[in-house]
């Protein structure tokens, strides 16, 4: 029987950081929906997705905190 646990188990600190990142992403996407110009909306949505994908593999706490504060 296959394990139901994810391949990587997060520490509490990592789990909370991940929740912050997911919340930030959702908030950004909701806010971008309010931009009136469709071209600007598409640009911002693509930019946000690219930034989050680019930093997807970051696991270092300092790197994650820095990315959350300055992006």
C-alpha positions in Angstrom: 0.0 0.0 0.0 1.4 3.4 -1.0 2.0 6.0 1.7 -0.4 8.9 1.9 2.4 11.2 3.1 3.9 13.7 0.6 7.4 12.8 -0.6 8.7 15.7 1.5 7.6 16.3 5.0 7.8 20.0 6.1 8.7 21.3 9.5 6.2 23.5 11.2 8.1 26.6 10.2 8.3 25.5 6.6 4.6 24.7 6.6 3.6 28.1 7.9 5.9 29.8 5.4 4.3 27.8 2.6 0.8 28.9 3.8 2.0 32.5 3.7 3.3 32.1 0.2 0.1 30.5 -1.1 -2.0 33.2 0.6 0.1 35.9 -1.0 -0.3 34.2 -4.4 -4.1 34.0 -4.0 -4.3 37.6 -2.9 -2.2 38.8 -5.8 -4.3 36.9 -8.3 -7.5 38.4 -6.8 -6.1 41.9 -6.9 -4.9 41.5 -10.4 -8.5 40.6 -11.5 -9.4 44.1 -10.5 -7.1 45.8 -12.9 -9.3 47.5 -15.6 -6.9 47.2 -18.6 -6.9 43.6 -20.0 -3.3 43.9 -21.3 -2.0 45.1 -18.0 -4.0 42.3 -16.2 -2.4 39.7 -18.5 1.1 41.2 -18.0 0.7 41.2 -14.2 -0.7 37.7 -14.1 2.1 36.3 -16.2 4.7 38.2 -14.2 3.3 36.8 -10.9 3.1 33.2 -12.2 6.7 33.4 -13.5 8.1 34.8 -10.2 6.4 32.1 -8.2 7.4 29.4 -10.6 11.0 30.7 -10.6 11.1 30.5 -6.8 9.2 27.3 -6.5 12.2 25.1 -5.5 13.5 27.5 -2.9 13.5 25.8 0.5 16.0 27.9 2.4 14.2 30.0 5.1 16.2 33.1 4.4 15.7 33.0 0.7 11.9 32.5 1.1 11.6 35.3 3.6 13.6 37.6 1.3 11.5 36.7 -1.7 8.3 37.4 0.2 9.5 40.8 1.4 11.1 42.2 -1.8 9.0 40.9 -4.7 
